Amino acid sequence: MKDFGTYIQERQKNIISQVEELKCQPILFVGSGLSMRYFNAPTWESLLEQMADDCPEVNHSIDYYLQRNDSYPEIGGILADDYYDWAWGDGKNEFPDELRSREYPSDIYLKYKVAEHFRDITPNSIDAINNQRHREEIGLLQEIQPHAIITTNYDPFLEVIFPDYQPIVGEEILRTDYQSVGEILKIHGCVSTPEKLILTDEDYDQWVNKQKYLSAKLLTYFAEHPVLISGYSVTDDNVRRILSDIDEILAPDDGLIDNIYFLDWEDDISSVDTFQREKPIQTVDSKSIRVNYIQSKSFDWVFRAFSQGGNIEGVNLKLLRTVMANTYDIIKTKAPREEIEINYQSLERAANSGESFGTLFGVTTHDNPMDFNILYRHRLTEVAEELGYDTWHYANQLIAQIEEKKDINIKESDNQYHMDIAFDREDTQRRYSDSAVELLRKVRDGEDYELELQSDSVS
């Protein structure tokens, strides 16, 4: 082994310098290798093998398809057809009846089983990880407190590691008009919504067509933040495609993008003759992009270095997301249409002072989350969508049912379910909390519920 200790010191110094220079939290770009490391999640090939073994309609092993050079997405498409036949034949009892609705595509049965498999094997807490070294390593990963996480993983393990972060799944990323803090961008879908998983060749064809739009959304992250890529191979198409788009805009004349780091796992460090500091990665357009490169068997020192540039400890991430969303909404839709009155003189004074500007938005060190309106992120239309309805009218009818039964209209006051965030109370701008969604879900399903209104203290 050629002085691995010196290599660690050099890499740590480089990382810390970059993090401190950019003065913002890192972005994590996480692949399946991290899940494989911590709870033996399957490779793509072993996942397909498992799915093939579980379905009696599959007539060939995965090797049969690989020998004729079928890609993993193509094999996924073949298995999806087999699962469809199984679900409508002898395997009817293996799937919920609701999946046979025409609202679902025919590949839902394979995706349902894939999601079920990942839910079964994913630990529900860090303490459930058997390896003590890995638990400590995950603790250091948490200390990075990333601005956001980008992942192609289906499993919910990142949500276990970062419980305060908000998952944004699939095309929802493209529909978001702003870039927020404390989000897990699950670009290939999540087990929470199996129908959105990117798994078959048809899925990938559609995803590749939208790749440019996704890269455009991620451009600010890659341009302004330290980026740590972990859990991927340097030959992974997902990484190569995104870096290809990033390269067109960000790559300097010398080719090295110095804020992007690729972390590669080395099982046997003693066999490495020369440790690399940079790595050329071949992009999908036959070009090459150079990024910082890190080789290591243990990741603890890497995570520790990325956590040295500052942290957001004590900051309520839900609050920050809500402030950003509401601010963007005001700037984009309310102010241009003169739907609100803006005191530009006061705004200018506040903007010139970080402390005053924070106070303008109600961002203080107060501990009561109700004072910050952090819960009210849903319009009534979005509440209806969460409940499976097409329009807001159905959610409004559920609110009316509550009033009829309890003699309380939750929209008549600011409380834990509802808030009017409008500047002018004559022009209401109603928002609803996750608690409201759960309350209305119980009303919809005919379940018992208690109505516990807590008045908001904000004047």
Secondary structure, DSSP 8 states (H G I E B T S, - for coil): ---HHHHHHHHHHHHHHHHHHHTS--EEEE-HHHHHHHH----HHHHHHHHHHH-TT--S-HHHHHHTT--HHHHHHHHHHHHHHHHTTTTGGGS-GGGGSTTS-TTHHHHHHHHHHHHHHS-SSGGG---HHHHHHHHHHHHT--SEEEE---SSHHHHHSTTSEEEETTHHHH-SS--SSEEEETT--TTSGGG---SHHHHHHHHHTHHHHHHHHHHHHHHS-EEEES--TT-HHHHHHHHHHHHHH--TT-EEEEEEEEEE-S-GGG-SS--SEEEEE-TTS-EEEEEEEEES--HHHHHHHTTT---TT--HHHHHHHHHHHHHIIIIITTTT-S---HHHHHHHHT-HHHHHHHTT-SS---GGGGTTTEEE-HHHHHHHTT-SSHHHHHHHHHHHHHHHS--GGGS--SSEEE--SSTTS--EEEEHHHHHHHHHHHHT-------------
